[in-house]
Amino acid sequence: VFHHAFEALRLEWARPEHFAAVQSQLSATGNRASYAELAEQLGLSILDVTNLLHRARKRLRELIRSAIRETVESEGEVDSEIRELFDSV
């Protein structure tokens, strides 16, 4: 589920270098650069980096929910499945 959600997010991303930079921030593993380091790397302000990460996290959540919604019978089961998914990671 996570892999497919990340791949869908990557395909939606307009600037691949931005996605590569924020992917480590979104992933459960990997080295995370500071927001200041990301801002310097991307040529953005720290505020722009925080906005970029906010949008990426929000969209990733939507993609995960959408993928899980396809595997359950009712909308009410989505949150339960998400909890179980994160508990297993």
VMD Tcl script that builds the backbone (N, CA, C; Angstrom):
set m [mol new atoms 267]
animate dup $m
set s [atomselect $m all]
$s set {name element resname resid chain x y z} {
  {N N VAL 1 A 0.838 -1.196 0.000}
  {CA C VAL 1 A 0.000 0.000 0.000}
  {C C VAL 1 A 0.876 1.251 0.000}
  {N N PHE 2 A 1.890 1.274 0.887}
  {CA C PHE 2 A 2.769 2.442 0.944}
  {C C PHE 2 A 3.533 2.634 -0.364}
  {N N HIS 3 A 4.049 1.533 -0.885}
  {CA C HIS 3 A 4.818 1.625 -2.128}
  {C C HIS 3 A 3.964 2.200 -3.251}
  {N N HIS 4 A 2.749 1.694 -3.391}
  {CA C HIS 4 A 1.869 2.174 -4.454}
  {C C HIS 4 A 1.468 3.630 -4.236}
  {N N ALA 5 A 1.244 4.017 -2.995}
  {CA C ALA 5 A 0.889 5.412 -2.701}
  {C C ALA 5 A 2.064 6.341 -3.020}
  {N N PHE 6 A 3.282 5.939 -2.634}
  {CA C PHE 6 A 4.469 6.754 -2.959}
  {C C PHE 6 A 4.662 6.856 -4.465}
  {N N GLU 7 A 4.456 5.746 -5.168}
  {CA C GLU 7 A 4.626 5.762 -6.621}
  {C C GLU 7 A 3.589 6.670 -7.275}
  {N N ALA 8 A 2.355 6.615 -6.818}
  {CA C ALA 8 A 1.312 7.495 -7.357}
  {C C ALA 8 A 1.644 8.954 -7.075}
  {N N LEU 9 A 2.145 9.224 -5.874}
  {CA C LEU 9 A 2.527 10.592 -5.527}
  {C C LEU 9 A 3.678 11.065 -6.416}
  {N N ARG 10 A 4.662 10.203 -6.625}
  {CA C ARG 10 A 5.807 10.556 -7.479}
  {C C ARG 10 A 5.332 10.903 -8.890}
  {N N LEU 11 A 4.404 10.117 -9.418}
  {CA C LEU 11 A 3.910 10.361 -10.771}
  {C C LEU 11 A 3.128 11.665 -10.875}
  {N N GLU 12 A 2.503 12.078 -9.786}
  {CA C GLU 12 A 1.748 13.338 -9.771}
  {C C GLU 12 A 2.653 14.560 -9.640}
  {N N TRP 13 A 3.842 14.357 -9.115}
  {CA C TRP 13 A 4.725 15.469 -8.772}
  {C C TRP 13 A 5.244 16.152 -10.026}
  {N N ALA 14 A 5.139 17.461 -10.097}
  {CA C ALA 14 A 5.567 18.210 -11.272}
  {C C ALA 14 A 7.089 18.315 -11.369}
  {N N ARG 15 A 7.759 18.391 -10.215}
  {CA C ARG 15 A 9.211 18.566 -10.220}
  {C C ARG 15 A 9.869 17.390 -9.512}
  {N N PRO 16 A 10.466 16.481 -10.276}
  {CA C PRO 16 A 11.061 15.273 -9.686}
  {C C PRO 16 A 12.091 15.559 -8.603}
  {N N GLU 17 A 12.858 16.640 -8.746}
  {CA C GLU 17 A 13.865 16.950 -7.724}
  {C C GLU 17 A 13.209 17.325 -6.391}
  {N N HIS 18 A 12.039 17.926 -6.447}
  {CA C HIS 18 A 11.305 18.234 -5.216}
  {C C HIS 18 A 10.805 16.949 -4.571}
  {N N PHE 19 A 10.272 16.047 -5.391}
  {CA C PHE 19 A 9.787 14.788 -4.831}
  {C C PHE 19 A 10.924 14.010 -4.185}
  {N N ALA 20 A 12.052 13.930 -4.852}
  {CA C ALA 20 A 13.196 13.193 -4.298}
  {C C ALA 20 A 13.614 13.775 -2.954}
  {N N ALA 21 A 13.553 15.080 -2.828}
  {CA C ALA 21 A 13.962 15.724 -1.580}
  {C C ALA 21 A 12.964 15.470 -0.452}
  {N N VAL 22 A 11.690 15.494 -0.756}
  {CA C VAL 22 A 10.696 15.315 0.308}
  {C C VAL 22 A 10.400 13.850 0.599}
  {N N GLN 23 A 10.762 12.959 -0.314}
  {CA C GLN 23 A 10.485 11.536 -0.110}
  {C C GLN 23 A 11.118 11.028 1.181}
  {N N SER 24 A 12.331 11.454 1.475}
  {CA C SER 24 A 12.985 11.002 2.715}
  {C C SER 24 A 12.255 11.533 3.945}
  {N N GLN 25 A 11.627 12.687 3.826}
  {CA C GLN 25 A 10.874 13.238 4.950}
  {C C GLN 25 A 9.580 12.461 5.177}
  {N N LEU 26 A 9.035 11.883 4.125}
  {CA C LEU 26 A 7.766 11.172 4.211}
  {C C LEU 26 A 7.944 9.711 4.585}
  {N N SER 27 A 9.105 9.183 4.314}
  {CA C SER 27 A 9.339 7.766 4.545}
  {C C SER 27 A 9.633 7.490 6.018}
  {N N ALA 28 A 9.290 6.290 6.443}
  {CA C ALA 28 A 9.521 5.904 7.839}
  {C C ALA 28 A 10.993 5.636 8.100}
  {N N THR 29 A 11.748 5.384 7.055}
  {CA C THR 29 A 13.173 5.125 7.199}
  {C C THR 29 A 13.953 6.146 6.390}
  {N N GLY 30 A 15.234 6.166 6.589}
  {CA C GLY 30 A 16.073 7.067 5.811}
  {C C GLY 30 A 16.522 8.261 6.625}
  {N N ASN 31 A 17.525 8.915 6.105}
  {CA C ASN 31 A 18.064 10.101 6.770}
  {C C ASN 31 A 17.218 11.302 6.397}
  {N N ARG 32 A 16.864 12.062 7.400}
  {CA C ARG 32 A 16.048 13.247 7.159}
  {C C ARG 32 A 16.907 14.493 7.291}
  {N N ALA 33 A 16.889 15.279 6.238}
  {CA C ALA 33 A 17.583 16.558 6.263}
  {C C ALA 33 A 16.727 17.558 7.023}
  {N N SER 34 A 17.353 18.579 7.548}
  {CA C SER 34 A 16.586 19.631 8.207}
  {C C SER 34 A 15.842 20.436 7.145}
  {N N TYR 35 A 14.844 21.168 7.573}
  {CA C TYR 35 A 14.095 21.998 6.632}
  {C C TYR 35 A 15.021 23.037 6.005}
  {N N ALA 36 A 15.964 23.547 6.777}
  {CA C ALA 36 A 16.919 24.520 6.247}
  {C C ALA 36 A 17.787 23.884 5.162}
  {N N GLU 37 A 18.214 22.645 5.388}
  {CA C GLU 37 A 19.015 21.943 4.383}
  {C C GLU 37 A 18.209 21.697 3.114}
  {N N LEU 38 A 16.949 21.287 3.291}
  {CA C LEU 38 A 16.089 21.084 2.127}
  {C C LEU 38 A 15.864 22.390 1.375}
  {N N ALA 39 A 15.652 23.464 2.101}
  {CA C ALA 39 A 15.437 24.763 1.463}
  {C C ALA 39 A 16.648 25.151 0.620}
  {N N GLU 40 A 17.828 24.966 1.175}
  {CA C GLU 40 A 19.054 25.299 0.436}
  {C C GLU 40 A 19.208 24.394 -0.788}
  {N N GLN 41 A 18.964 23.109 -0.605}
  {CA C GLN 41 A 19.097 22.134 -1.684}
  {C C GLN 41 A 18.150 22.444 -2.840}
  {N N LEU 42 A 16.924 22.858 -2.511}
  {CA C LEU 42 A 15.905 23.098 -3.529}
  {C C LEU 42 A 15.842 24.541 -4.011}
  {N N GLY 43 A 16.570 25.422 -3.347}
  {CA C GLY 43 A 16.508 26.830 -3.719}
  {C C GLY 43 A 15.184 27.466 -3.329}
  {N N LEU 44 A 14.632 27.023 -2.203}
  {CA C LEU 44 A 13.352 27.531 -1.714}
  {C C LEU 44 A 13.536 28.140 -0.330}
  {N N SER 45 A 12.533 28.858 0.127}
  {CA C SER 45 A 12.540 29.335 1.504}
  {C C SER 45 A 12.114 28.190 2.421}
  {N N ILE 46 A 12.406 28.320 3.701}
  {CA C ILE 46 A 11.973 27.300 4.656}
  {C C ILE 46 A 10.451 27.218 4.677}
  {N N LEU 47 A 9.778 28.348 4.574}
  {CA C LEU 47 A 8.308 28.346 4.521}
  {C C LEU 47 A 7.809 27.561 3.311}
  {N N ASP 48 A 8.453 27.740 2.161}
  {CA C ASP 48 A 8.062 26.981 0.973}
  {C C ASP 48 A 8.268 25.482 1.182}
  {N N VAL 49 A 9.342 25.112 1.870}
  {CA C VAL 49 A 9.607 23.701 2.152}
  {C C VAL 49 A 8.529 23.135 3.066}
  {N N THR 50 A 8.159 23.872 4.101}
  {CA C THR 50 A 7.120 23.377 5.008}
  {C C THR 50 A 5.787 23.234 4.270}
  {N N ASN 51 A 5.480 24.175 3.376}
  {CA C ASN 51 A 4.250 24.079 2.585}
  {C C ASN 51 A 4.300 22.889 1.635}
  {N N LEU 52 A 5.447 22.669 1.023}
  {CA C LEU 52 A 5.635 21.542 0.123}
  {C C LEU 52 A 5.428 20.222 0.861}
  {N N LEU 53 A 6.024 20.109 2.036}
  {CA C LEU 53 A 5.884 18.895 2.839}
  {C C LEU 53 A 4.450 18.704 3.325}
  {N N HIS 54 A 3.799 19.781 3.700}
  {CA C HIS 54 A 2.402 19.694 4.128}
  {C C HIS 54 A 1.527 19.140 3.006}
  {N N ARG 55 A 1.688 19.693 1.812}
  {CA C ARG 55 A 0.890 19.226 0.670}
  {C C ARG 55 A 1.208 17.774 0.335}
  {N N ALA 56 A 2.486 17.407 0.405}
  {CA C ALA 56 A 2.882 16.029 0.089}
  {C C ALA 56 A 2.302 15.049 1.103}
  {N N ARG 57 A 2.382 15.393 2.395}
  {CA C ARG 57 A 1.828 14.511 3.432}
  {C C ARG 57 A 0.320 14.355 3.274}
  {N N LYS 58 A -0.345 15.471 3.000}
  {CA C LYS 58 A -1.798 15.429 2.825}
  {C C LYS 58 A -2.176 14.548 1.644}
  {N N ARG 59 A -1.493 14.718 0.529}
  {CA C ARG 59 A -1.808 13.923 -0.656}
  {C C ARG 59 A -1.468 12.456 -0.442}
  {N N LEU 60 A -0.363 12.172 0.252}
  {CA C LEU 60 A 0.009 10.789 0.537}
  {C C LEU 60 A -1.072 10.124 1.394}
  {N N ARG 61 A -1.579 10.837 2.402}
  {CA C ARG 61 A -2.679 10.294 3.222}
  {C C ARG 61 A -3.894 9.976 2.355}
  {N N GLU 62 A -4.225 10.889 1.440}
  {CA C GLU 62 A -5.374 10.669 0.558}
  {C C GLU 62 A -5.168 9.430 -0.308}
  {N N LEU 63 A -3.965 9.250 -0.830}
  {CA C LEU 63 A -3.674 8.106 -1.681}
  {C C LEU 63 A -3.733 6.796 -0.895}
  {N N ILE 64 A -3.239 6.804 0.340}
  {CA C ILE 64 A -3.292 5.610 1.180}
  {C C ILE 64 A -4.743 5.269 1.496}
  {N N ARG 65 A -5.533 6.277 1.881}
  {CA C ARG 65 A -6.947 6.045 2.176}
  {C C ARG 65 A -7.680 5.500 0.952}
  {N N SER 66 A -7.376 6.034 -0.200}
  {CA C SER 66 A -8.026 5.590 -1.424}
  {C C SER 66 A -7.698 4.126 -1.719}
  {N N ALA 67 A -6.440 3.754 -1.549}
  {CA C ALA 67 A -6.031 2.369 -1.794}
  {C C ALA 67 A -6.722 1.429 -0.816}
  {N N ILE 68 A -6.811 1.828 0.428}
  {CA C ILE 68 A -7.449 0.971 1.436}
  {C C ILE 68 A -8.955 0.910 1.209}
  {N N ARG 69 A -9.540 2.018 0.809}
  {CA C ARG 69 A -10.984 2.066 0.546}
  {C C ARG 69 A -11.379 1.019 -0.495}
  {N N GLU 70 A -10.486 0.730 -1.427}
  {CA C GLU 70 A -10.780 -0.254 -2.467}
  {C C GLU 70 A -10.766 -1.688 -1.942}
  {N N THR 71 A -10.232 -1.900 -0.742}
  {CA C THR 71 A -10.095 -3.266 -0.222}
  {C C THR 71 A -11.101 -3.610 0.864}
  {N N VAL 72 A -11.924 -2.662 1.269}
  {CA C VAL 72 A -12.885 -2.915 2.341}
  {C C VAL 72 A -14.298 -2.750 1.815}
  {N N GLU 73 A -15.245 -3.265 2.582}
  {CA C GLU 73 A -16.638 -3.240 2.137}
  {C C GLU 73 A -17.354 -1.931 2.458}
  {N N SER 74 A -16.915 -1.241 3.530}
  {CA C SER 74 A -17.611 -0.010 3.899}
  {C C SER 74 A -16.607 1.075 4.279}
  {N N GLU 75 A -17.056 2.296 4.166}
  {CA C GLU 75 A -16.209 3.450 4.521}
  {C C GLU 75 A -15.791 3.386 5.982}
  {N N GLY 76 A -16.647 2.847 6.828}
  {CA C GLY 76 A -16.348 2.756 8.251}
  {C C GLY 76 A -15.159 1.865 8.565}
  {N N GLU 77 A -14.821 0.968 7.666}
  {CA C GLU 77 A -13.700 0.064 7.892}
  {C C GLU 77 A -12.347 0.677 7.543}
  {N N VAL 78 A -12.346 1.785 6.837}
  {CA C VAL 78 A -11.097 2.380 6.365}
  {C C VAL 78 A -10.179 2.747 7.530}
  {N N ASP 79 A -10.684 3.464 8.521}
  {CA C ASP 79 A -9.846 3.884 9.646}
  {C C ASP 79 A -9.290 2.696 10.414}
  {N N SER 80 A -10.096 1.675 10.580}
  {CA C SER 80 A -9.644 0.470 11.269}
  {C C SER 80 A -8.511 -0.201 10.496}
  {N N GLU 81 A -8.657 -0.292 9.213}
  {CA C GLU 81 A -7.615 -0.893 8.365}
  {C C GLU 81 A -6.330 -0.059 8.398}
  {N N ILE 82 A -6.472 1.255 8.408}
  {CA C ILE 82 A -5.297 2.131 8.461}
  {C C ILE 82 A -4.560 1.928 9.785}
  {N N ARG 83 A -5.297 1.848 10.883}
  {CA C ARG 83 A -4.663 1.596 12.185}
  {C C ARG 83 A -3.904 0.275 12.164}
  {N N GLU 84 A -4.529 -0.752 11.623}
  {CA C GLU 84 A -3.878 -2.066 11.556}
  {C C GLU 84 A -2.639 -2.020 10.666}
  {N N LEU 85 A -2.730 -1.283 9.572}
  {CA C LEU 85 A -1.588 -1.153 8.672}
  {C C LEU 85 A -0.413 -0.493 9.380}
  {N N PHE 86 A -0.674 0.611 10.071}
  {CA C PHE 86 A 0.410 1.320 10.751}
  {C C PHE 86 A 0.926 0.557 11.953}
  {N N ASP 87 A 0.077 -0.218 12.597}
  {CA C ASP 87 A 0.535 -1.051 13.708}
  {C C ASP 87 A 1.472 -2.145 13.240}
  {N N SER 88 A 1.312 -2.579 11.981}
  {CA C SER 88 A 2.143 -3.658 11.458}
  {C C SER 88 A 3.484 -3.181 10.943}
  {N N VAL 89 A 3.651 -1.871 10.797}
  {CA C VAL 89 A 4.909 -1.336 10.260}
  {C C VAL 89 A 5.947 -1.222 11.330}
}
mol reanalyze $m
mol bondsrecalc $m
mol representation Tube
mol addrep $m
